[in-house]
Amino acid sequence: MNFEDMEVWKRAVKLSSKVYKETSKLKDYGFKDQIGRASLSIPSNIAEGMERISIKESLNFLSYAKASCGELYTQIIIGQEINYLNTDTASQMKLESKAISKMLGSLITKRKSFINTK
């Protein structure tokens, strides 16, 4: 399957773009860099995982993408707590990161079943 056709990848790209736009004016470059890298890691690892030949390698990268969802979720909460992100924006981004994480969990489970059937 082409990763560009995957809904999870498309949503991850949109979320990453939103994170970059919402934090573009922040002066706290450490926070801005960290949350940006976490958000960028999600669609990047989905793409890399889907381009891998072996399912085991693919699963590793999809797992990294899922873990980055948790990292991003945490950083969104912190960004909201320190008033870097407004409540509405943070709420939308948290919901989307959770949804993407669930989608990745399902994808990982499905791909693992290919290993168990061989």
MIKEKE-418315 format. One line per 2 residues: number of its first residue (from 1); their letters; for each residue x negated, y, z negated of C-alpha. Coordinates in Angstrom, 2 decimals. Each point is the difference from the previous one (the first is absolute). Example, Ala and Ser with C-alpha at 12.3 -4.5 7.8 and 13.67 -1.06 7.14 Angstrom:
1> as> -12.30/-4.50/-7.80  -1.37/3.44/0.66
This chain:
1> mn> 0.00/0.00/0.00  -1.23/3.48/0.86
3> fe> -0.35/2.03/-3.21  1.25/3.14/1.78
5> dm> 3.39/-1.66/0.42  0.30/-0.89/-3.69
7> ev> 2.43/2.05/-2.08  -2.23/-0.30/-3.08
9> wk> -2.95/1.52/1.87  2.13/2.82/1.43
11> ra> 1.36/0.86/-3.45  -3.48/-0.14/-1.52
13> vk> -1.29/2.41/2.65  2.85/2.42/-0.76
15> ls> -0.63/-0.23/-3.74  -3.71/0.63/0.43
17> sk> 0.72/2.99/2.23  2.40/1.37/-2.62
19> vy> -2.59/-0.40/-2.75  -2.58/1.91/2.06
21> ke> 2.47/2.78/0.81  1.25/0.33/-3.58
23> ts> -3.51/0.17/-1.45  -1.70/2.05/2.72
25> kl> -0.11/3.20/-2.06  -1.19/-1.58/-3.25
27> kd> -3.23/1.41/-1.38  -0.63/-3.14/-2.08
29> yg> -2.06/-1.73/2.66  -0.63/-3.11/-2.11
31> fk> 3.72/-0.69/-0.40  0.77/1.00/3.58
33> dq> -2.72/-2.32/1.33  1.05/-2.94/-2.18
35> ig> 3.72/0.15/0.77  -0.77/0.56/3.68
37> ra> -2.32/-3.01/0.16  2.52/-2.22/-1.79
39> sl> 2.77/1.00/2.40  -2.25/-0.40/3.05
41> si> -1.08/-3.44/-1.18  3.52/-1.42/0.29
43> ps> 0.62/0.26/3.77  -3.71/-0.50/0.73
45> ni> -0.11/-3.32/-1.84  3.27/-1.13/1.57
47> ae> -1.50/0.66/3.44  -3.27/-1.70/-0.87
49> gm> 1.79/-2.98/-1.50  2.18/-0.49/3.04
51> er> -3.01/0.21/2.31  -1.83/-2.79/-1.83
53> is> -0.12/-3.41/1.64  0.30/-2.17/-3.10
55> ik> 3.06/0.13/-2.21  -2.18/-0.10/-3.13
57> es> -1.84/3.14/1.12  3.28/1.60/0.96
59> ln> 1.40/-0.73/-3.46  -2.99/1.67/-1.65
61> fl> 0.60/3.26/1.81  3.76/-0.09/-0.53
63> sy> -0.72/-0.56/-3.69  -2.29/3.06/-0.01
65> ak> 2.81/2.03/1.59  2.45/-1.18/-2.67
67> as> -2.48/0.85/-2.76  -0.45/3.46/1.50
69> cg> 3.77/0.48/-0.32  -0.37/-0.47/-3.74
71> el> -2.93/2.38/-0.11  1.91/2.61/1.99
73> yt> 3.10/-0.41/-2.17  -2.08/0.70/-3.10
75> qi> -1.61/3.06/1.55  3.40/1.36/1.03
77> ii> 1.18/-0.30/-3.60  -3.11/1.81/-1.22
79> gq> 0.40/2.64/2.71  3.54/0.61/-1.17
81> ei> -1.03/0.11/-3.68  -2.62/2.68/0.66
83> ny> 2.30/1.94/2.34  -1.96/-0.66/3.17
85> ln> 3.10/-1.61/1.53  3.55/1.21/-0.52
87> td> 2.52/-2.43/-1.44  2.00/-0.53/3.21
89> ta> -3.08/-0.62/2.12  -1.53/-2.31/-2.58
91> sq> 3.26/-1.96/-0.36  0.25/-0.53/3.76
93> mk> -3.63/-1.04/0.24  0.31/-2.41/-2.95
95> le> 3.07/-1.64/1.54  -1.76/-0.37/3.34
97> sk> -3.19/-1.42/-1.51  2.09/-2.57/-1.93
99> ai> 1.95/-0.91/3.15  -3.20/-0.44/2.00
101> sk> -1.47/-2.12/-2.79  3.06/-2.28/0.08
103> ml> -0.20/-0.28/3.77  -3.66/-0.95/-0.28
105> gs> 0.82/-2.57/-2.67  2.49/-1.63/2.36
107> li> -2.47/0.09/2.88  -2.70/-1.56/-2.16
109> tk> 2.36/-2.77/-1.13  0.99/-0.70/3.60
111> rk> -3.61/-0.12/1.19  -0.98/-2.26/-2.91
113> sf> 2.64/-2.47/1.13  -1.95/-0.43/3.26
115> in> -2.98/-1.24/-2.02  2.13/-2.42/-2.02
117> tk> 1.60/-1.55/3.08  -3.25/-0.90/1.70
